[in-house]
Amino acid sequence: MTYTTVIVEQHDAVTLVRLNRPQALNALNSEVLGELIQLFAAYDADASQRCLVLTGSEKAFAAGADIKEMQPKDFSAMYVENFFAGWERVTNTRKPWIAAVAGYALGGGCELAMMSDFILAADTAKFGQPEIKLGVAPGMGGSQRLTRAVGKAKAMEMCLTGRMMDAAEAERASLVSRVVPAAELVDEALKVAAQIAAMPPLAALACKEMVNAAFETGLQQGVVFERRLFHALNATADKVEGMTAFVDKRPGNWTGR
């Protein structure tokens, strides 16, 4: 499939996706959304691909949603179009994926990064929700995901002031999993993705569902959900192979069954 706003590469079982609108600092418009929806659906359906890395450029992961696209739209246009609603089709991706962020991840760019399963940040990364400076507010889940990641006080401050958070603060606040030198970001993200891709694929799906459930359920309900998925994995060929390989002191040979 040919894309206009993204560049796609396959590295063995890892899909690498680069946002590619350099003239607009990778600003997110409807064309980007449409292509990412297609791309993530193709990734989910491709049994040969087991982890995905989404990145941008050294200067910007994505500097925000495309203001030129939004500026002419009034309330009725936004409401009828249900503007931004399509991003749920990206967040519904079942397989693991990582955001590798260098440079600016602001507004929609920060929100897109937070849709990933976790963020690896370059030491040049800057995160923020500056929509208030445009007379609006986050619209792609920023107020919700940022609050869950960093807590009410920091999320409220960032949304109300529009200030940016650098990579070091983002790591301290648990917005990102790790910070690496900018020159090593993509290579490190591919390395981590390859580690995930080498794991039993059904167990990877289950781990992702379990962790996500922690944000949607109470503790007791979440523990029961986790336990049922654990029970279910005991019916898989990969469980038999994994435990046999452990006893035999050899690597597992995963089939995803």
ABEGO torsion letter per residue (X at the ends): XBBAABBBBBBEABBBBBBBBAAAGGBBBAAAAAAAAAAAAAAAABAABABBBBBBBAABABAEBBAAAAAABBAAAAAAAGBGAAAAAAAABABBBBBBBBEBBBEAAAAAAAABABBBBBAABBBBBAAAAAGBBBAAGAAAAAAAAAEAAAAAAAAAAGBBBBAAAAAAAGABABBBBAAAAAAAAAAAAAAAAABBAAAAAAAAAAAAAAAABBAAAAAAAAAAAAAAAAABAAAAAAAAAAAAGBBBBBAGX
